[in-house]
Structure formats: structure tokens, C-alpha cells
Amino acid sequence: MRVWTVQVRPPAGQRAPKAVILRDGFSWGALLVPTLWFLTNGLFALALLHAAVVLALAALLPSAAVPFAVAGLQLFIGFEARSLQSWWLGLRGFVPAAVLVARNADAAFLNLAAFRPDLARAAV
């Protein structure tokens, strides 16, 4: 079973509420290709920040240490990518609303629909 968090952006003015269901845990995509993972998840500033940090590491560290530093950075990103995504959504006005336990994304949505139908409507 996996843990899922529900992030909700409350309604404001003409804007309807919106909910996003995020899986919590390790991300293999973020470990292997973090910049691409950030870009595909709409985290453009974090993609630029990752590229800048890798370039800074390459410029500041001895060439023998760069692969180890980049591997450590990418391992950290693999473990924290979902938290970074949640943090980024928080900057955009989303707030944590629920935590779900389910086998996959569809089951998480069905659990949300049974538990909080109002949030499930916002997640569609």
C-alpha cells in the first residue's frame, strides 16, 4: 500500500477549487533524470535550480568529486521529490487536506470519493 496526500487550492473569486492527489515516497524518475522529472511535473523553477546546482558543483569541485556530489544530490532529490512537489504546490496556494492509503492512483481517488466527495469533485 502507498500513501497519497491530497492538496487543495481553495476557491477564490471566479476560480473554482482544485485538488491534486500526490503519491508520497521515493521517486525513481526524480533520481534518474531530476531535471526532466521536475519539468514534467510543472516544477520549472526547481528544474532550473537543479541545473544551476549541478553546474556550480562542476565548476567548484575537483573533477574527481563531481560524480559523487551529483549522485548524492540526485539521491536526495529521489527521496524528497514528492515533498518538493508538495512544497511547490503550497507556494501556489494549495493546502494539505487529506492523507490516503491505497494501492494505486485510482484506488486513492475512490477512497477520496468515499471519504470526502467534495474534494473528489475538485480533483476531477
Beta strands, then each sheet from edge to edge (+ up, - down):
strand 1: 2-9
strand 2: 18-23
strand 3: 95-102
sheet 1: 2+ 1- 3+
end
